[in-house]
Amino acid sequence: MPETRAPEALAIARPTPGEAAVEGLAEVDALNALLAGLSDDEWELPTASAGWIVRDLVAHLAGQHVESARPWTIPGKLRQARRRFPGRTALDAHNALQILEYGDRTPEELRRLLVRFGPKAVRARRRSPGFIRRRSVARFFPEEPLPDLSFAYLFDVLSNRDTWMHRLEIARATNRPFVTGEHDRGVVAQVVSDLARSWSGPSITLALTGPAGGRWALGATGSVALVRIGTLDYLWRLSGRGSPPALDIAGDPAVAGAVLDARVEF
């Protein structure tokens, strides 16, 4: 057990719009670098998103970035999605519309869309005015249990996180390396921050190992265990994907259930 308490996960600050934009541009570059190396056959492989192949997942990402770069189109897209896919949640319908619109594009067309609109989307989110950033997304996505309903959270945290997790999905579906850099640390830290906000388990020290990892305190003072777990494997689990990863627990082994059962919105 560590002698000094790790930094409080609840104290992790939200990124500023400028910081989020730096991370977003780096994430778009990492995504485009991964897609550039895929063979045509790899675009047809299944992913961890049920029913989606790699092409579907990239179609979703292309749609997200095109719309973010042209935010005035989003309300119309949401209305169209509700008409085309009644009975689904607003988010599921929106995702289905993106795949419908972009899913028949060739890999090269999808790559070009992300190269063109990825950076534009990041810059558009950064330029969004304060009165928009303070508004609630619940009007558009009422079913989503987000820890923060502001557009600022969507722009500065969730957008980068969504792209990051889908990049990890593509890397794992195609058995390609998941290349990390400094920006990945910011994405991971915000996941840990959201985990801390909803944490109801015993007080622990969480040590994420490997790329973009770190050590944080979850819960009240008086940690009952030090839990070591691979960064990528744990975020994969927090997103609801895959089987339980291996834990290395020094202290009370009963904390394993809380660690593995926790979820964070991606």
C-alpha positions in Angstrom: 0.0 0.0 0.0 1.3 3.5 -0.7 2.4 5.6 2.2 0.9 8.8 0.9 -2.6 9.2 -0.6 -2.7 9.4 -4.3 -4.2 12.5 -6.0 -7.9 12.8 -5.6 -9.8 11.7 -8.8 -12.5 14.1 -7.9 -10.0 17.0 -8.1 -9.2 16.4 -11.7 -10.1 19.6 -13.5 -12.2 19.7 -16.7 -10.2 20.8 -19.7 -10.6 24.3 -21.0 -11.9 24.7 -24.6 -8.3 25.3 -25.7 -7.0 22.2 -24.0 -9.8 20.1 -25.3 -9.1 21.3 -28.8 -5.4 20.3 -28.5 -6.4 16.9 -27.4 -9.1 16.7 -30.1 -6.7 17.6 -32.9 -4.2 15.0 -31.6 -6.9 12.3 -31.4 -8.1 13.1 -35.0 -4.5 12.7 -36.2 -4.2 9.4 -34.4 -7.5 8.1 -35.9 -6.5 9.2 -39.4 -3.1 7.5 -39.0 -4.7 4.3 -38.0 -7.3 4.3 -40.8 -4.6 5.1 -43.4 -2.9 1.8 -42.8 -6.0 -0.5 -43.0 -6.5 -2.9 -45.9 -9.8 -3.1 -47.7 -10.5 -6.4 -46.0 -10.0 -5.0 -42.6 -12.9 -2.5 -43.1 -15.3 -5.5 -43.2 -14.2 -6.9 -39.8 -16.7 -7.0 -36.9 -16.2 -4.6 -34.0 -17.1 -4.6 -30.3 -20.1 -2.3 -31.2 -22.8 -4.9 -31.7 -23.8 -5.3 -35.4 -21.2 -2.8 -36.6 -18.2 -3.6 -38.8 -15.2 -1.3 -39.1 -16.8 0.5 -42.0 -20.0 1.2 -40.0 -18.0 2.5 -37.1 -16.0 4.9 -39.3 -19.2 6.0 -41.1 -20.5 7.0 -37.6 -17.3 8.9 -36.9 -17.4 10.6 -40.2 -21.0 11.6 -39.7 -20.1 12.9 -36.2 -17.3 15.1 -37.4 -19.1 16.4 -40.5 -22.0 17.5 -38.3 -19.8 19.0 -35.6 -18.0 21.0 -38.3 -21.5 22.2 -39.5 -23.4 22.5 -36.2 -26.4 24.2 -37.8 -27.2 20.9 -39.5 -27.6 18.9 -36.3 -31.2 19.8 -35.3 -32.4 18.8 -38.7 -30.5 15.5 -38.6 -32.0 14.7 -35.2 -35.5 15.3 -36.5 -34.8 13.2 -39.6 -33.4 10.4 -37.4 -36.5 10.3 -35.2 -38.7 10.0 -38.3 -36.6 7.3 -40.0 -36.0 5.2 -36.8 -39.1 5.5 -34.5 -38.9 3.7 -31.3 -35.2 4.1 -30.8 -33.5 6.5 -28.4 -32.5 9.8 -29.9 -28.8 8.7 -29.8 -29.4 5.3 -31.4 -31.5 6.8 -34.1 -28.9 9.5 -34.8 -26.2 6.9 -35.0 -28.3 4.8 -37.4 -28.9 7.8 -39.6 -25.1 8.4 -39.8 -24.5 4.8 -40.9 -27.3 5.1 -43.4 -25.9 8.3 -44.9 -22.2 7.3 -44.9 -22.1 3.5 -44.7 -21.9 2.9 -48.4 -18.9 5.2 -48.9 -15.6 3.6 -49.9 -12.8 3.4 -47.4 -11.0 6.1 -49.3 -14.0 8.4 -49.2 -14.4 7.9 -45.5 -10.8 8.6 -44.9 -11.0 11.8 -46.9 -14.0 13.0 -45.0 -12.3 12.5 -41.7 -9.1 14.2 -42.9 -11.1 17.2 -44.1 -13.7 17.5 -41.4 -12.0 16.1 -38.3 -9.9 19.3 -37.6 -12.9 21.5 -38.6 -15.1 19.7 -36.1 -12.6 20.3 -33.3 -12.2 24.0 -34.1 -16.0 24.4 -34.4 -16.4 23.0 -30.9 -13.8 25.3 -29.5 -15.4 28.3 -31.1 -18.9 27.6 -29.7 -20.2 30.6 -27.7 -20.7 30.5 -24.0 -24.5 30.7 -24.2 -24.5 27.4 -26.2 -21.9 25.8 -24.0 -24.1 26.4 -20.9 -27.2 24.9 -22.5 -28.4 21.4 -21.7 -28.2 18.5 -24.1 -31.1 16.8 -22.5 -33.5 18.5 -25.0 -31.7 16.6 -27.8 -30.7 13.3 -26.0 -33.2 13.0 -23.1 -32.4 9.3 -22.5 -28.7 9.5 -22.0 -27.5 9.4 -18.3 -24.7 11.8 -18.6 -22.9 13.1 -15.5 -22.9 16.6 -16.9 -25.7 17.7 -19.2 -24.0 20.9 -20.5 -22.9 21.2 -24.1 -19.5 22.2 -22.7 -19.1 18.7 -21.4 -20.2 17.2 -24.7 -17.7 19.5 -26.6 -14.7 19.3 -24.3 -14.9 15.8 -22.8 -17.3 13.4 -24.5 -16.5 14.1 -28.1 -12.8 13.3 -27.7 -13.7 10.3 -25.5 -16.0 8.9 -28.1 -13.5 9.2 -30.9 -10.8 7.7 -28.6 -12.8 4.6 -27.7 -13.8 4.0 -31.3 -10.2 4.2 -32.3 -9.4 1.6 -29.7 -12.2 -0.5 -31.1 -10.8 -0.3 -34.6 -7.3 -1.2 -33.4 -8.6 -4.2 -31.5 -10.9 -5.4 -34.3 -8.0 -5.2 -36.8 -5.2 -6.4 -34.5 -3.4 -3.1 -35.1 -1.3 -1.3 -32.4 -3.1 1.4 -30.4 -0.6 4.3 -30.6 -0.7 6.6 -27.6 0.7 10.1 -27.0 0.4 12.9 -24.5 -3.2 13.7 -25.4 -4.3 10.2 -24.3 -3.5 11.1 -20.7 -6.1 13.8 -20.8 -8.8 11.5 -22.2 -8.0 8.9 -19.5 -8.0 11.4 -16.7 -11.5 12.7 -17.6 -12.8 9.1 -17.6 -11.3 8.7 -14.1 -12.9 12.0 -13.1 -16.3 10.7 -14.2 -15.7 7.4 -12.5 -15.0 9.2 -9.2 -18.2 11.2 -9.5 -20.3 8.1 -9.6 -18.1 5.9 -7.4 -20.1 4.2 -4.6 -17.6 1.5 -3.7 -15.1 1.4 -0.8 -12.2 3.9 -0.8 -9.4 2.6 -3.0 -6.2 3.7 -4.8 -6.7 3.0 -8.5 -3.4 2.5 -10.4 -3.9 2.4 -14.2 -0.8 0.8 -15.7 0.6 1.0 -19.2 -0.1 3.7 -21.8 -1.6 7.0 -20.5 -2.0 5.5 -17.0 -1.7 7.1 -13.6 -2.7 6.7 -9.9 -5.7 8.3 -8.2 -7.7 8.0 -5.0 -11.4 7.0 -5.3 -13.8 7.4 -2.4 -13.2 8.8 1.1 -10.0 8.8 3.0 -8.6 5.5 4.2 -8.0 3.4 1.2 -8.7 -0.3 1.8 -6.9 -1.5 -1.3 -4.5 -0.7 -4.1 -5.9 -1.9 -7.4 -3.7 -2.2 -10.4 -5.2 -2.7 -13.8 -4.2 -2.0 -17.4 -5.4 1.4 -18.6 -6.8 0.3 -22.0 -8.4 -2.9 -20.6 -10.1 -0.9 -17.8 -11.5 1.8 -20.0 -12.7 -0.9 -22.3 -14.5 -2.5 -19.3 -15.9 0.9 -18.1 -17.5 1.4 -21.5 -19.3 -1.9 -21.2 -17.2 -3.8 -23.7 -15.5 -7.1 -23.2 -15.1 -9.6 -20.4 -13.6 -8.6 -17.0 -9.9 -7.8 -17.1 -7.3 -9.1 -14.7 -6.9 -7.1 -11.4 -3.9 -7.0 -9.1 -5.3 -6.1 -5.7 -3.1 -5.3 -2.6 -5.6 -5.1 0.3 -9.2 -6.1 0.6 -10.1 -8.4 -2.4 -13.8 -7.6 -2.0 -13.3 -4.3 -3.9 -13.0 -6.3 -7.1 -16.8 -6.2 -7.6 -17.1 -2.5 -7.4 -14.1 -1.9 -9.7 -15.4 -4.3 -12.4 -19.1 -3.3 -12.1 -18.5 0.4 -12.5 -19.5 2.1 -15.8 -18.7 5.4 -17.4 -20.5 7.0 -20.4 -18.5 7.0 -23.6 
